[in-house]
Amino acid sequence: MATTATDYQWINDYSELAEAYCAVLIRGVTPQDFLRGMRAEHRGSASGYADLERHTRDVWEEHSDNAYLIGATTVLGDQGEWVLGLESNGFLGTLPHLVAPLSNGTRLVAHFCNVNAHDLFLWYEDGSRRTAFEPLFPGHRDGSAPDELVNVMAEVGFDLQQDEDEQDFSLTTEAAFALAERLSGVRLTPEVLDKATFTTGLVPFSATRDS
């Protein structure tokens, strides 16, 4: 049975993940390749998502807003191995100058939300941004193929009706995770996150600027 938003309701058991996160899936690269592309300096490793959260809090206390932690681990998906890049309360995976080059010759999917209800979903193919939209407002899309995912978006649980006052926003984050799975074949579960060993990297604030 095809994945839908209801398959990702477990994320609500991970309060910080549900409130503020950034996830990137990219096919055919190593965690080290991914971290280099994100301009990260090797920081060490984290055993499971809870440990990644702890490392993230440590980095915040040490660096405030001058550096950000990102973790990367190998996961299985369509056509072999992918990298999952994951941030607790992050945004790096939505920065075009970082992720677009990483998508050259492959597929990259990224999605994020924060505590201020800002969110974004991105699908890149070989350096081209195919589709981009805010999960809270899925009717407004851009990219080189903004409507290519419409049917799949509806299937996973996005409410695409035109009247935004009548839209159901209850499972938008869950729908973003489900859509990412449809595009990658990577099924994320609590077991995957809890058993993963994340290679972590520290990304300086300067890397967030497109220069």
C-alpha positions in Angstrom: 0.0 0.0 0.0 1.4 3.4 -1.0 2.7 5.6 1.8 0.5 8.5 3.0 0.7 11.1 5.8 -0.9 8.8 8.3 2.2 6.5 8.1 4.3 9.4 9.5 2.1 10.3 12.5 4.8 8.8 14.7 6.9 12.0 14.3 4.6 13.5 16.9 6.3 11.3 19.5 9.5 13.2 18.7 8.4 16.6 19.9 11.4 18.6 18.7 11.4 16.9 15.3 7.7 17.6 14.9 8.2 21.3 15.8 11.4 22.2 14.0 13.6 20.2 11.7 15.2 20.0 8.3 15.6 16.7 6.4 17.5 16.1 3.1 17.6 13.0 1.1 20.1 12.6 -1.7 20.8 9.6 -3.8 24.2 8.0 -4.5 26.6 10.1 -2.3 28.3 9.3 1.0 27.8 11.2 4.2 31.2 12.7 3.9 30.4 13.9 0.3 27.2 15.4 1.6 28.8 17.2 4.5 31.6 18.6 2.3 28.8 19.9 0.0 27.2 21.6 3.0 30.5 23.2 3.8 30.6 21.4 7.2 33.7 20.7 9.3 33.7 17.2 10.8 32.4 17.3 14.3 32.2 13.6 15.4 29.2 11.3 15.4 25.9 10.9 17.1 24.2 7.6 18.0 20.6 8.0 17.1 18.3 11.0 16.8 18.1 11.7 20.5 21.9 12.0 20.6 21.8 14.3 17.5 19.4 16.5 19.4 21.8 16.6 22.4 24.8 17.5 20.2 22.7 20.2 18.5 21.9 21.8 21.9 25.6 21.6 22.8 26.5 23.4 19.6 23.9 26.1 20.2 25.3 26.7 23.7 28.8 26.9 22.4 28.3 28.8 19.2 24.9 30.5 19.5 23.8 31.5 16.0 27.3 31.5 14.6 27.4 27.8 13.6 24.9 25.0 13.0 25.1 21.2 13.4 23.9 18.8 10.7 24.0 15.0 10.8 24.3 12.6 7.9 23.7 8.8 7.7 23.3 6.3 4.9 19.8 4.9 4.3 18.3 2.6 1.6 15.9 3.8 -1.0 15.2 3.6 -4.7 18.3 2.6 -6.8 20.4 1.9 -3.8 21.9 4.0 -1.0 20.9 7.5 -0.2 22.1 10.0 2.5 19.7 11.4 5.0 20.9 14.8 6.2 19.0 15.8 9.3 19.0 18.9 11.5 17.1 19.5 14.7 15.7 23.0 14.5 17.6 23.7 11.2 17.3 25.1 7.8 20.5 24.4 5.9 18.9 21.8 3.6 16.7 24.5 2.0 19.5 26.9 1.0 19.7 26.7 -2.9 23.4 27.6 -3.1 24.2 24.5 -0.9 21.7 21.9 -2.1 21.5 22.7 -5.9 25.1 21.7 -6.6 24.7 18.6 -4.5 21.9 17.5 -6.8 24.0 17.6 -9.9 23.7 14.2 -11.6 21.2 12.9 -9.0 18.0 13.5 -7.1 17.6 15.5 -3.9 14.6 16.1 -1.8 14.5 18.4 1.2 11.8 19.6 3.6 11.7 21.8 6.7 9.5 23.5 9.2 10.2 25.7 12.2 8.4 26.9 15.3 7.1 30.0 13.5 5.1 27.8 11.0 7.5 28.6 8.2 8.0 25.5 6.0 9.3 24.4 2.6 9.5 21.4 0.4 12.0 21.1 -2.4 12.6 18.6 -5.2 15.8 18.9 -7.2 16.8 16.8 -10.2 20.3 17.1 -11.7 20.8 20.7 -10.5 17.3 21.8 -11.5 14.6 22.8 -8.9 11.7 20.9 -10.3 9.1 21.7 -7.6 9.0 23.9 -4.5 6.2 24.8 -2.2 5.2 25.5 1.4 3.5 22.5 2.8 1.0 24.8 4.6 0.1 26.3 1.2 0.5 23.4 -1.3 -1.6 25.2 -3.9 1.2 27.6 -4.5 4.1 26.0 -6.2 7.0 27.0 -8.4 10.0 25.4 -10.1 10.6 24.1 -13.6 7.8 21.5 -13.1 5.5 22.9 -10.5 2.5 20.7 -11.2 4.3 17.4 -11.8 3.7 16.1 -8.3 0.1 17.3 -7.9 -1.5 13.8 -8.1 1.1 12.3 -5.7 0.7 15.3 -3.3 -3.1 14.7 -3.1 -2.5 10.9 -2.6 -0.2 11.4 0.4 -2.6 13.8 2.1 -2.0 17.4 1.0 -5.3 19.4 0.8 -5.1 21.1 -2.6 -8.5 22.7 -2.6 -8.5 26.3 -3.7 -10.3 27.8 -0.7 -7.5 28.0 1.9 -10.0 28.9 4.6 -11.5 25.4 4.2 -8.1 23.5 4.0 -7.2 20.8 6.5 -3.7 21.6 7.9 -3.6 18.8 10.5 -1.1 16.5 8.7 1.0 18.8 6.6 4.4 17.9 8.1 3.5 14.2 8.0 2.5 14.7 4.3 5.9 16.2 3.6 7.6 13.2 5.0 5.4 10.9 3.0 6.0 12.8 -0.2 9.8 12.7 0.4 9.4 8.9 0.6 7.5 8.7 -2.6 10.3 10.6 -4.4 13.1 8.6 -2.8 11.9 5.2 -1.7 13.4 5.9 1.7 11.1 4.9 4.5 11.9 6.7 7.7 10.7 5.1 10.9 11.5 5.5 14.6 13.8 2.5 14.4 15.7 4.0 11.5 16.3 7.2 13.4 17.0 5.6 16.8 19.5 3.1 15.4 21.3 5.4 12.9 24.9 6.6 13.4 25.0 10.2 12.2 28.3 11.6 11.0 28.0 15.2 12.2 29.4 18.4 10.8 29.6 22.0 11.9 28.5 24.6 9.4 29.7 28.1 10.0 27.3 31.0 9.6 29.3 32.3 6.6 28.4 29.2 4.6 24.7 30.2 4.8 25.5 33.2 2.6 25.4 32.7 -1.2 28.9 34.1 -2.1 
